[in-house]
Amino acid sequence: MKWKHKLNIAVAISTLLIVLLIFRDSPYLWLWIAFVFSNFLLVLVFGIVFLRFQYFYPTIFRNTGKEVILTFDDGPDPVLSIKVLDILKKYDIKAIFFIIGQKALENPAIFQRIIAEGHAVGNHTQNHSIFFAALHSKKVAEEIDLFDASISPLLGEKITIFRPPIGYTNPKIARALKKRNMKIIAWSVRSYDSFKSKQGLLDRLVKYTRPSSIVLLHDNLVQTAEILEEYIKRATANGIIFAKQDHLKKFIHEINK
């Protein structure tokens, strides 16, 4: 959270002052300064890259109940999202779709199906720029607001949950979310479905899914759509309970209190 960033800055400044005081006449002073600066940068980068560290903003990464919540990023896809929805419907599982606003406008029938079948929708920005974390503050806010203007009227309610593109955060994103009273939903199980083979993806998901997990997947990837049903079968055989509509509504209600 924000205090962690302030603490990191304070520790770096304090340590630097101590180093300058003790080693001001040392030929290795620059090495000590570099050491202090590199430690500061290491913590900063860790905070930017890993949402669970909650370095800039509070983050939810587990369900309060025992049910596992599946989340899908980067859709809707005109082909693969349909396959994912068919499987979820077959097993009566409800998920959170962190959709890209522009893709929802381009695929309105699939977006409407997501809603009609009882899934939740989260803000994944309007255009999903891979440089979202590097954008100017005004552009960051614009990406969030454009999504809201495009999608919320179709739902009849304001979307309060957000997942940043690539999963990176920084002070600009934190300020924009705080101003809009939005919540970041992260994950406790990252599938790495963008990089894994089908078998590797399936094995990883089955191995790491635990009660209360929030699982990160992508409904625009072939391998995810192809292993999803087998993953559900194997996880269920291991005693995993996937969220249904009541569970999902309870989860959203609790984080919005």
Backbone bond lengths (Angstrom), bond angles and torsions (degrees), N, CA, C in turn:
res aa  C-N    CA-C-N  psi(-1)  N-CA   C-N-CA  omega(-1)  CA-C   N-CA-C  phi
1 M - - - 1.450 - - 1.525 109.07 -
2 K 1.308 117.97 177.70 1.459 120.80 -171.26 1.522 112.07 -58.26
3 W 1.342 116.90 -34.21 1.460 119.02 -178.59 1.522 111.19 -64.79
4 K 1.334 117.28 -28.02 1.462 120.24 178.89 1.525 110.38 -66.55
5 H 1.323 116.20 -40.08 1.464 120.07 177.90 1.525 110.39 -65.92
6 K 1.329 116.92 -43.35 1.467 120.62 178.27 1.524 110.91 -63.22
7 L 1.333 116.02 -39.22 1.464 119.91 178.70 1.524 110.54 -64.88
8 N 1.316 116.92 -42.16 1.463 120.76 178.60 1.521 110.94 -60.41
9 I 1.330 116.74 -42.40 1.471 121.02 177.97 1.526 110.64 -64.29
10 A 1.330 116.23 -45.00 1.468 120.78 -178.50 1.523 111.33 -63.06
11 V 1.327 116.13 -42.82 1.471 120.17 179.27 1.523 110.16 -64.37
12 A 1.322 116.83 -42.23 1.466 120.32 -179.92 1.526 111.33 -62.93
13 I 1.323 116.96 -45.12 1.469 120.78 -179.87 1.526 110.80 -65.12
14 S 1.323 116.62 -44.87 1.468 120.84 -179.73 1.522 111.03 -62.43
15 T 1.328 115.66 -44.45 1.464 119.95 179.97 1.524 110.84 -64.87
16 L 1.321 116.12 -39.55 1.461 120.21 178.93 1.525 111.06 -62.91
17 L 1.321 117.43 -41.83 1.466 120.96 178.35 1.522 111.21 -63.16
18 I 1.328 116.28 -40.84 1.473 120.51 178.30 1.524 110.39 -64.12
19 V 1.333 115.86 -43.49 1.465 120.75 179.10 1.530 110.50 -61.27
20 L 1.322 116.90 -44.09 1.469 120.48 179.67 1.521 111.54 -64.31
21 L 1.323 116.17 -34.23 1.459 120.56 -179.79 1.521 111.41 -71.96
22 I 1.321 116.48 -43.74 1.467 120.99 -173.95 1.526 112.16 -82.77
23 F 1.330 116.49 -39.12 1.469 119.67 -171.27 1.536 113.18 -112.19
24 R 1.330 116.34 22.20 1.468 118.71 -174.67 1.529 112.88 -61.05
25 D 1.332 117.60 -27.76 1.465 120.42 -179.85 1.522 112.53 -101.19
26 S 1.313 116.67 3.79 1.463 120.61 -177.55 1.527 110.81 -82.06
27 P 1.337 116.94 140.90 1.480 119.47 175.95 1.529 111.85 -68.23
28 Y 1.321 115.67 -12.31 1.473 119.89 -179.14 1.529 112.45 -101.29
29 L 1.327 115.59 15.64 1.469 119.02 -178.51 1.527 111.92 -55.33
30 W 1.327 116.67 -43.15 1.469 119.99 -176.85 1.528 111.37 -63.99
31 L 1.351 116.40 -30.83 1.466 119.61 177.38 1.524 110.91 -67.77
32 W 1.317 116.53 -40.02 1.463 120.41 177.91 1.530 110.84 -66.32
33 I 1.329 115.67 -40.08 1.471 119.20 177.74 1.534 110.12 -63.41
34 A 1.325 115.57 -42.81 1.467 120.01 178.52 1.526 111.00 -62.63
35 F 1.325 116.60 -37.34 1.462 121.62 179.20 1.530 110.65 -63.61
36 V 1.335 115.85 -45.90 1.471 120.19 179.12 1.526 110.46 -62.51
37 F 1.320 115.97 -45.75 1.462 120.39 -177.52 1.528 111.38 -65.50
38 S 1.333 116.52 -40.53 1.467 119.61 -179.27 1.519 111.48 -66.83
39 N 1.330 117.38 -35.92 1.468 120.23 176.73 1.525 110.88 -65.07
40 F 1.332 115.82 -41.58 1.465 119.80 177.15 1.527 110.55 -60.68
41 L 1.329 115.93 -46.41 1.461 120.15 -179.27 1.521 111.75 -64.71
42 L 1.324 117.06 -36.82 1.463 120.99 179.84 1.520 111.00 -61.16
43 V 1.321 116.30 -47.22 1.466 120.59 178.76 1.526 110.23 -64.84
44 L 1.337 116.19 -41.01 1.465 120.68 -179.79 1.529 111.19 -61.92
45 V 1.316 116.70 -47.59 1.470 120.77 179.90 1.523 110.53 -63.57
46 F 1.322 116.17 -41.16 1.462 120.63 177.14 1.521 109.91 -57.63
47 G 1.338 116.19 -42.78 1.463 120.89 -179.74 1.515 113.08 -67.47
48 I 1.320 117.12 -35.31 1.466 121.32 178.75 1.522 111.16 -69.79
49 V 1.317 116.44 -43.01 1.467 121.87 -170.50 1.526 113.39 -83.60
50 F 1.334 117.66 -34.89 1.467 120.50 -173.35 1.525 110.94 -107.50
51 L 1.323 115.81 105.31 1.464 121.14 -178.88 1.516 112.44 -58.93
52 R 1.321 117.56 -35.10 1.468 120.92 -175.24 1.524 112.18 -65.45
53 F 1.324 117.14 -19.64 1.461 120.83 177.34 1.526 110.99 -69.54
54 Q 1.338 116.75 -21.38 1.468 122.91 178.71 1.534 111.28 52.32
55 Y 1.303 114.62 44.09 1.461 120.94 -174.84 1.525 112.15 -70.94
56 F 1.335 116.19 -40.64 1.465 120.22 -178.03 1.521 113.69 -107.08
57 Y 1.334 117.16 -25.07 1.467 119.18 -170.82 1.529 109.30 -155.89
58 P 1.342 117.35 143.53 1.472 119.68 177.69 1.530 110.89 -59.63
59 T 1.306 115.52 142.28 1.462 121.14 -174.86 1.521 110.49 -136.61
60 I 1.328 116.12 137.23 1.468 120.82 175.04 1.516 107.83 -98.15
61 F 1.315 117.86 123.82 1.460 119.92 -179.14 1.528 113.22 -129.80
62 R 1.348 116.61 6.08 1.463 120.05 173.91 1.523 108.65 -142.87
63 N 1.325 115.40 153.25 1.453 121.07 174.59 1.520 109.10 -78.40
64 T 1.317 117.16 146.22 1.468 120.31 176.89 1.522 111.06 -76.21
65 G 1.325 116.93 -23.26 1.459 121.26 174.55 1.519 110.16 -94.02
66 K 1.320 116.88 179.20 1.467 120.87 -177.44 1.530 112.70 -82.54
67 E 1.330 116.17 -12.21 1.456 119.38 -175.93 1.530 111.31 -71.40
68 V 1.316 115.43 146.95 1.464 122.00 176.71 1.526 108.96 -88.17
69 I 1.327 115.65 131.86 1.465 120.95 179.40 1.528 109.19 -106.31
70 L 1.321 115.63 119.60 1.457 121.16 174.88 1.525 109.02 -85.65
71 T 1.318 116.42 135.71 1.465 120.85 176.66 1.524 108.33 -126.79
72 F 1.321 115.28 141.56 1.463 121.42 -177.95 1.525 109.50 -125.56
73 D 1.320 115.95 125.27 1.464 122.11 -179.47 1.529 111.41 -103.37
74 D 1.332 114.57 157.71 1.473 124.70 163.82 1.526 115.64 78.63
75 G 1.314 119.10 7.11 1.461 120.84 175.60 1.518 109.81 -93.80
76 P 1.350 116.10 -167.86 1.469 124.78 -0.29 1.530 112.81 -80.74
77 D 1.338 114.18 143.23 1.455 122.19 176.54 1.525 107.96 -100.03
78 P 1.339 118.58 137.15 1.463 120.43 -174.24 1.522 115.11 -64.25
79 V 1.322 117.75 -19.02 1.469 120.95 -179.94 1.524 111.62 -115.49
80 L 1.319 116.39 -54.27 1.458 120.63 -170.95 1.521 113.35 -72.19
81 S 1.324 117.58 -34.61 1.470 119.34 178.35 1.524 111.00 -62.03
82 I 1.327 116.84 -33.49 1.466 120.59 177.81 1.523 110.24 -63.98
83 K 1.331 116.86 -42.95 1.466 120.47 178.29 1.525 110.82 -62.30
84 V 1.321 116.01 -43.13 1.465 120.63 178.87 1.522 110.39 -62.45
85 L 1.312 117.10 -45.74 1.468 121.11 -179.83 1.523 111.58 -63.70
86 D 1.317 117.08 -37.68 1.469 120.19 177.95 1.527 111.08 -61.12
87 I 1.319 116.02 -42.41 1.471 120.25 -179.25 1.522 110.71 -68.84
88 L 1.309 116.96 -44.78 1.467 120.08 178.67 1.526 110.89 -60.49
89 K 1.315 116.46 -40.10 1.470 120.40 178.80 1.521 110.99 -64.90
90 K 1.311 116.68 -40.79 1.467 121.55 -179.42 1.523 111.51 -58.61
91 Y 1.337 116.58 -37.40 1.468 120.80 -176.66 1.529 112.49 -103.70
92 D 1.318 116.70 9.15 1.467 122.48 178.13 1.526 111.40 53.26
93 I 1.322 115.56 47.34 1.465 122.34 178.31 1.526 108.44 -107.66
94 K 1.317 115.44 136.37 1.460 120.63 177.01 1.524 109.28 -110.02
95 A 1.317 115.62 137.43 1.461 121.50 -174.71 1.526 110.30 -126.66
96 I 1.327 114.70 172.17 1.465 120.91 171.72 1.524 107.58 -106.61
97 F 1.319 116.41 124.30 1.458 121.77 177.27 1.526 108.89 -103.50
98 F 1.327 115.75 111.15 1.466 120.56 174.82 1.527 106.57 -87.71
99 I 1.322 113.71 92.74 1.456 120.10 -169.98 1.523 111.80 -91.56
100 I 1.318 114.77 157.54 1.456 122.29 172.74 1.523 106.89 -91.36
101 G 1.313 117.00 125.96 1.458 120.89 -173.93 1.519 113.80 -54.68
102 Q 1.322 116.97 -46.05 1.460 120.53 -178.03 1.522 111.23 -63.74
103 K 1.331 117.33 -38.37 1.466 120.50 178.49 1.525 111.19 -66.36
104 A 1.323 116.92 -35.31 1.467 120.04 177.83 1.523 110.48 -65.04
105 L 1.330 116.25 -38.62 1.462 120.07 177.97 1.526 111.29 -68.14
106 E 1.329 116.42 -32.14 1.464 120.64 179.61 1.525 112.49 -79.24
107 N 1.333 116.87 -21.59 1.467 122.01 -178.22 1.527 109.91 -128.69
108 P 1.327 117.56 62.30 1.467 120.64 -172.63 1.521 114.37 -62.61
109 A 1.332 117.34 -34.36 1.470 119.61 -178.55 1.526 110.90 -65.42
110 I 1.325 116.34 -40.25 1.468 119.76 179.61 1.519 109.95 -70.02
111 F 1.319 116.41 -41.15 1.464 119.63 176.92 1.525 110.56 -59.13
112 Q 1.315 116.73 -45.28 1.466 120.23 179.52 1.524 111.37 -64.57
113 R 1.314 116.85 -33.01 1.466 119.19 177.17 1.527 110.78 -67.65
114 I 1.307 117.09 -40.44 1.471 120.57 177.12 1.523 109.91 -54.59
115 I 1.314 115.91 -46.10 1.463 121.01 -178.96 1.521 111.06 -69.52
116 A 1.330 116.25 -46.45 1.467 120.80 -175.88 1.519 112.25 -61.77
117 E 1.329 116.98 -29.65 1.464 120.26 -177.26 1.521 112.93 -92.02
118 G 1.331 116.66 10.37 1.460 120.29 169.51 1.506 116.81 87.60
119 H 1.313 117.52 13.97 1.461 120.37 177.00 1.530 109.90 -83.16
120 A 1.310 116.13 160.16 1.464 121.27 176.89 1.528 109.11 -96.18
121 V 1.323 115.22 156.59 1.463 121.14 -179.03 1.519 109.31 -123.95
122 G 1.337 115.66 135.51 1.451 121.44 176.96 1.516 111.06 -121.11
123 N 1.317 115.77 157.93 1.463 123.60 -179.40 1.529 109.69 -81.32
124 H 1.334 115.57 118.87 1.468 121.38 176.87 1.530 109.70 -119.02
125 T 1.327 114.60 26.78 1.461 127.67 -177.62 1.534 111.43 75.94
126 Q 1.315 114.59 166.92 1.466 120.03 -176.17 1.523 112.46 -74.78
127 N 1.344 117.05 -38.18 1.469 119.69 -172.79 1.522 114.80 -125.06
128 H 1.324 117.64 -5.24 1.471 122.28 177.54 1.529 112.28 53.63
129 S 1.307 117.09 55.97 1.458 120.39 174.47 1.523 109.56 -67.39
130 I 1.341 116.16 132.12 1.464 118.74 177.49 1.525 110.71 -68.95
131 F 1.329 116.19 -13.28 1.461 121.51 177.76 1.526 111.22 -102.90
132 F 1.329 116.84 21.90 1.461 121.19 -176.16 1.525 112.14 -51.97
133 A 1.334 117.15 -44.58 1.465 120.83 -177.41 1.524 112.20 -67.64
134 A 1.332 116.97 -18.41 1.465 120.68 -179.13 1.525 112.45 -97.04
135 L 1.330 117.19 -3.35 1.458 120.39 -178.03 1.524 111.71 -69.86
136 H 1.319 115.74 157.45 1.464 121.91 173.85 1.525 109.37 -62.98
137 S 1.322 115.94 152.55 1.472 120.99 -177.53 1.528 112.31 -52.51
138 K 1.328 117.24 -41.48 1.466 120.65 -179.01 1.521 111.11 -65.60
139 K 1.328 116.40 -37.00 1.464 120.28 -179.60 1.525 110.69 -71.94
140 V 1.324 116.60 -36.88 1.471 120.54 175.49 1.522 109.79 -58.42
141 A 1.334 115.56 -50.19 1.468 120.37 179.48 1.525 111.31 -62.42
142 E 1.320 116.16 -38.05 1.469 120.59 -179.26 1.522 111.32 -63.64
143 E 1.327 117.36 -41.79 1.466 121.40 179.67 1.531 111.36 -62.43
144 I 1.318 116.20 -38.92 1.467 120.74 178.42 1.524 110.36 -70.40
145 D 1.325 116.24 -43.71 1.465 120.93 -176.46 1.524 112.70 -72.50
146 L 1.323 117.71 -35.05 1.463 120.24 176.90 1.523 110.64 -62.74
147 F 1.322 115.57 -40.80 1.466 119.51 175.90 1.519 109.94 -59.98
148 D 1.311 115.58 -48.04 1.468 120.13 -178.28 1.527 111.07 -60.43
149 A 1.319 116.57 -42.02 1.461 120.61 -179.56 1.526 111.94 -68.09
150 S 1.343 116.47 -31.48 1.464 120.57 -179.01 1.520 113.01 -80.61
151 I 1.329 116.57 -40.09 1.464 121.12 -167.43 1.525 114.21 -102.83
152 S 1.318 117.56 -41.96 1.472 119.28 -175.92 1.530 113.39 -56.29
153 P 1.361 119.35 -41.16 1.472 118.26 178.01 1.526 113.26 -61.12
154 L 1.323 117.29 -30.04 1.465 120.87 179.34 1.522 111.45 -72.00
155 L 1.330 115.71 -25.21 1.467 120.92 179.39 1.519 112.30 -91.36
156 G 1.327 115.31 -24.76 1.456 119.21 -175.88 1.507 112.84 81.43
157 E 1.322 117.02 11.60 1.468 121.66 178.03 1.517 109.40 -155.56
158 K 1.319 115.69 158.24 1.460 121.06 -179.01 1.525 110.06 -80.17
159 I 1.303 116.21 136.11 1.461 121.28 177.13 1.523 108.74 -84.56
160 T 1.312 116.45 127.70 1.470 120.97 -173.88 1.520 113.50 -110.73
161 I 1.330 117.68 -6.21 1.465 119.49 -178.01 1.525 109.97 -107.37
162 F 1.323 114.99 144.53 1.465 121.43 -170.33 1.517 109.65 -140.46
163 R 1.319 114.89 144.83 1.466 120.45 169.53 1.523 107.55 -134.73
164 P 1.327 117.66 120.96 1.465 119.86 -176.73 1.526 112.05 -70.38
165 P 1.328 118.01 142.54 1.462 120.64 174.41 1.524 111.15 -54.17
166 I 1.308 116.39 136.54 1.467 124.48 -179.39 1.530 111.38 69.11
167 G 1.320 117.94 -11.60 1.458 121.14 178.54 1.517 114.49 83.56
168 Y 1.338 117.47 16.46 1.463 120.70 -179.17 1.529 110.45 -95.42
169 T 1.333 115.94 145.82 1.462 121.23 174.93 1.527 110.00 -129.75
170 N 1.316 115.25 165.89 1.460 121.97 176.14 1.527 107.47 -164.36
171 P 1.330 118.68 177.71 1.473 119.80 -177.59 1.527 113.94 -59.59
172 K 1.340 117.99 -34.01 1.471 120.44 179.83 1.524 110.97 -63.90
173 I 1.314 116.34 -45.35 1.466 120.88 179.33 1.518 110.12 -66.17
174 A 1.325 115.87 -42.34 1.472 120.11 -179.75 1.524 111.25 -60.35
175 R 1.321 117.04 -43.46 1.472 120.35 179.83 1.528 111.16 -63.30
176 A 1.323 116.21 -43.29 1.468 120.09 -179.38 1.522 111.09 -63.06
177 L 1.320 117.14 -41.57 1.467 120.81 -178.83 1.522 111.38 -70.91
178 K 1.323 116.34 -41.01 1.463 119.49 179.30 1.522 110.76 -62.18
179 K 1.315 117.14 -42.15 1.466 121.71 179.75 1.523 111.26 -61.03
180 R 1.326 116.66 -32.07 1.465 121.98 -177.21 1.524 112.83 -99.52
181 N 1.326 115.87 3.62 1.466 122.09 178.66 1.528 111.56 54.60
182 M 1.321 115.57 47.56 1.460 121.11 -179.72 1.523 110.59 -103.33
183 K 1.326 115.77 155.10 1.460 122.45 -178.15 1.526 109.75 -111.66
184 I 1.321 116.13 137.69 1.462 120.44 174.16 1.523 109.22 -89.38
185 I 1.333 115.36 126.40 1.462 121.30 172.20 1.522 107.15 -104.68
186 A 1.309 116.88 116.16 1.460 121.22 177.66 1.530 108.72 -98.70
187 W 1.314 117.26 -133.24 1.466 121.44 -177.66 1.515 108.92 -160.44
188 S 1.308 115.80 156.60 1.465 120.98 171.99 1.523 110.70 -107.08
189 V 1.334 116.50 -17.86 1.468 121.41 176.14 1.521 108.20 -125.57
190 R 1.312 115.48 112.48 1.470 119.95 175.38 1.519 107.98 -97.26
191 S 1.313 116.35 120.66 1.467 119.96 -173.25 1.520 112.97 -75.60
192 Y 1.319 117.19 -26.35 1.464 122.20 -171.15 1.522 110.42 55.26
193 D 1.333 116.28 38.13 1.459 120.24 -178.09 1.521 112.81 -67.82
194 S 1.322 117.28 -13.48 1.468 120.02 175.79 1.525 111.58 -74.27
195 F 1.340 117.15 -18.12 1.461 121.00 -173.29 1.524 113.76 -121.20
196 K 1.314 117.46 -23.21 1.458 121.18 -172.68 1.531 112.22 -82.04
197 S 1.338 115.47 149.82 1.460 120.17 167.03 1.517 108.31 -70.05
198 K 1.321 117.20 167.46 1.463 119.76 -179.00 1.524 111.21 -58.78
199 Q 1.322 117.41 -46.42 1.459 119.89 -178.67 1.520 111.02 -68.39
200 G 1.317 116.24 -40.84 1.459 119.56 178.22 1.511 111.97 -63.39
201 L 1.326 116.14 -39.21 1.462 121.25 178.04 1.520 110.86 -64.93
202 L 1.319 116.33 -47.04 1.464 120.64 -179.83 1.523 110.93 -60.76
203 D 1.323 116.62 -46.80 1.470 120.51 -178.77 1.524 111.23 -62.71
204 R 1.322 116.62 -41.01 1.465 119.81 -179.53 1.524 110.97 -64.17
205 L 1.316 117.01 -45.49 1.459 120.68 -178.54 1.521 111.61 -62.48
206 V 1.309 116.57 -46.20 1.469 120.22 -179.30 1.525 110.40 -64.34
207 K 1.321 116.78 -38.79 1.466 121.15 -177.50 1.521 112.60 -67.05
208 Y 1.326 116.93 -41.38 1.465 119.59 -170.11 1.526 115.19 -100.96
209 T 1.310 118.72 -9.32 1.466 119.72 178.54 1.518 110.24 -72.58
210 R 1.320 115.73 125.68 1.460 123.27 179.81 1.528 108.65 -129.32
211 P 1.328 117.69 163.54 1.468 118.58 173.83 1.529 110.81 -52.85
212 S 1.312 116.43 139.13 1.472 124.97 179.78 1.525 114.09 78.44
213 S 1.321 117.57 2.69 1.466 119.48 179.86 1.525 111.91 -65.58
214 I 1.319 114.95 147.65 1.459 122.02 164.33 1.524 105.71 -111.40
215 V 1.328 115.97 121.20 1.463 121.65 -171.33 1.526 110.41 -105.48
216 L 1.323 116.05 129.54 1.466 121.92 178.27 1.525 110.31 -93.55
217 L 1.335 115.54 120.22 1.458 122.95 176.48 1.530 108.59 -134.27
218 H 1.332 116.02 175.00 1.465 121.19 177.36 1.524 108.94 -132.15
219 D 1.324 116.33 126.01 1.468 119.26 -178.58 1.527 112.37 -89.57
220 N 1.329 116.77 15.73 1.462 120.41 173.84 1.523 111.64 -114.01
221 L 1.336 116.68 16.31 1.459 121.42 -179.08 1.523 110.67 -116.41
222 V 1.332 116.26 132.95 1.465 121.66 -177.35 1.517 111.41 -59.86
223 Q 1.334 117.06 -46.61 1.457 120.07 -175.30 1.521 112.25 -63.07
224 T 1.317 117.08 -32.70 1.463 120.51 178.84 1.522 110.51 -67.25
225 A 1.320 116.28 -47.37 1.467 120.15 179.19 1.524 111.35 -62.22
226 E 1.328 116.69 -34.36 1.461 120.03 -174.93 1.524 113.65 -77.10
227 I 1.341 117.49 -28.13 1.476 118.55 -178.16 1.525 112.95 -102.64
228 L 1.323 117.41 -5.66 1.465 120.52 -172.26 1.522 112.55 -57.72
229 E 1.317 117.64 -46.89 1.467 119.65 -176.96 1.528 111.43 -64.59
230 E 1.320 117.23 -43.32 1.461 119.95 179.56 1.531 110.67 -65.36
231 Y 1.319 116.67 -37.76 1.471 120.23 175.61 1.521 110.88 -60.01
232 I 1.308 117.08 -46.57 1.467 120.96 179.44 1.527 110.49 -60.25
233 K 1.321 116.88 -43.94 1.469 120.75 -179.81 1.524 111.35 -61.94
234 R 1.332 116.41 -48.12 1.462 120.10 -176.60 1.522 112.09 -69.77
235 A 1.327 116.92 -39.56 1.466 119.82 178.14 1.524 110.70 -65.88
236 T 1.320 116.85 -41.29 1.467 120.87 178.27 1.521 110.69 -62.94
237 A 1.324 116.58 -39.45 1.466 120.57 177.51 1.524 111.39 -63.42
238 N 1.325 116.30 -25.97 1.471 121.36 177.61 1.527 112.59 -85.65
239 G 1.324 116.88 4.34 1.463 120.47 177.66 1.513 115.10 96.31
240 I 1.326 117.22 4.53 1.464 120.77 179.73 1.527 110.24 -74.28
241 I 1.326 115.55 136.72 1.461 121.84 175.22 1.526 107.71 -111.46
242 F 1.320 116.30 121.40 1.460 120.81 178.64 1.522 110.19 -89.33
243 A 1.322 115.38 148.49 1.462 121.33 -174.37 1.526 111.97 -63.69
244 K 1.316 114.39 138.09 1.458 121.90 170.71 1.526 107.50 -106.78
245 Q 1.315 116.98 -175.79 1.462 120.12 -171.14 1.523 112.65 -60.93
246 D 1.328 117.43 -43.41 1.466 120.22 -179.97 1.526 111.27 -62.41
247 H 1.331 116.12 -40.68 1.468 120.52 179.51 1.528 110.43 -62.88
248 L 1.332 115.65 -43.27 1.457 120.14 -177.63 1.525 111.30 -66.89
249 K 1.317 116.52 -42.28 1.463 120.54 178.12 1.525 110.75 -61.88
250 K 1.324 116.57 -41.00 1.463 120.88 179.27 1.526 110.64 -63.87
251 F 1.320 116.55 -43.17 1.461 121.72 179.54 1.529 110.98 -60.51
252 I 1.335 116.82 -49.07 1.463 121.22 -179.80 1.526 110.62 -63.18
253 H 1.324 116.39 -41.60 1.468 120.41 -179.80 1.525 110.88 -62.32
254 E 1.326 117.07 -43.45 1.464 120.79 -176.56 1.524 111.77 -66.67
255 I 1.316 117.94 -39.52 1.465 118.37 -177.64 1.525 111.73 -76.38
256 N 1.328 116.85 -16.90 1.468 120.10 179.19 1.523 113.23 -93.93
257 K 1.323 117.69 2.17 1.470 120.42 179.52 1.529 110.33 -62.44
